[in-house]
Amino acid sequence: MKIPFLNIQREQLPYLNEIKEAVSAVVDKGWYIQGERCAEFEQLYATYCGVKTCVGVASGLDALRLIFRAYIEMGVLLPGDEIILPANTFIASALAISDNGLTPVFADCDPNTYNLSVATITPHITDKTRGILLVHLYGQVTAINEIQALSKENNFLLIEDAAQAHGAIFENTKAGALGDAAAFSFYPTKNLACLGDGGAVTSNNLELATLIRSLGNYGVTSPTRYSYKGINSRLDEMQAAVLCVKLKYLDSINKIKQLNAKKYKLALNNEKITLPCCPIYESHVFYQYVIQCDKRDSFMSYLFEKGIETQVHYPNVINKQPVYEEKQNKILTTAESISERIVSLPIYASLLEDEITYIIDIINRY
Ligand SMILES: *Cc1c(COP(=O)(O)O)cnc(C)c1O
């Protein structure tokens, strides 16, 4: 049996006709930027997340960049201010901070959840700390009450990088509604995906959202007035039309991924493998299903020989990447040791029952 890590064609098969119709309607209409579909999606997604407003942008990285940029324009953040983020995330989380002249401060992760916790954040707080970029890694929201309390106590901004956590729920609140503002990506592999690049910011702060909308549209504030040195970052009509269709199925896609995760949890029983810690399934939408084992690379080769493709998210902590070389002397024990042990298994919604059974069987026999 051959099982690719992700089969996007098969993933979108159930929605393909509806997607094609939606795209075709945009093509026929001839209005491609800042039209009705984007406005509709923004409204739908704000309601879905339970926030006052949503702004469509061109990518997840832009969503993050524009949040920080807007806080700088508002005078809430100043260049040089420190933002604490996990070292074991996708590079975009850090780039969004440094791109704005802010200082990314890398923190370690909790060994069970792989996310930041108050214990891993606290050692990095200085008198220049102004915010926390909370990444819901692999799709899981954790420790939010404690981190919200810490942020409030210290007057920190709490920004969510929710690029992997569309629809994750923590105590009745969705990812995207847990902090001051949140960034989403709709990159084709994400749980809520379009057919190219796309992103959005969600927030209850209408002033912030208006500013982000302006900054993403060349800094325009009225038809002929440019008040900021903005950029071009907009969610186009075709992607928005696709997202209006796909949003209807997000909860069912998440449910199937959670079900697949439960199947893994029930049946994987190899002592050499550590399973993800997920006490509340609702709070984890399994963008990735990440296990740990010794000698990770030979484990991956073993699976590959049996036709099972796996990946690593992420093989290197960001503070060891050349681009953040100045941070290299920092030792973040947990994140670094985990980066050598983690493997992501196929978890997509269109995986077939016998494919999951096969993966389980092969891993148990390792
Ligand atoms: C995908 C991702 C991003 C970036 O999103 P793009 O749309 O690819 O720019 C940022 N942060 C995390 C955690 C992601 O997984």
The ligand as an ORCA input file, in Angstrom:
! r2SCAN-3c Opt
* xyz 0 1
  C       1.167     28.152      7.613
  C       1.635     28.923      8.781
  C       1.922     30.299      8.706
  C       2.035     31.051      7.432
  O       0.928     31.024      6.599
  P       1.120     31.325      5.033
  O      -0.279     31.468      4.552
  O       1.827     30.179      4.440
  O       1.885     32.602      4.915
  C       2.238     30.964      9.877
  N       2.294     30.328     11.049
  C       2.055     29.006     11.166
  C       2.125     28.369     12.519
  C       1.726     28.256     10.038
  O       1.529     26.940     10.143
*
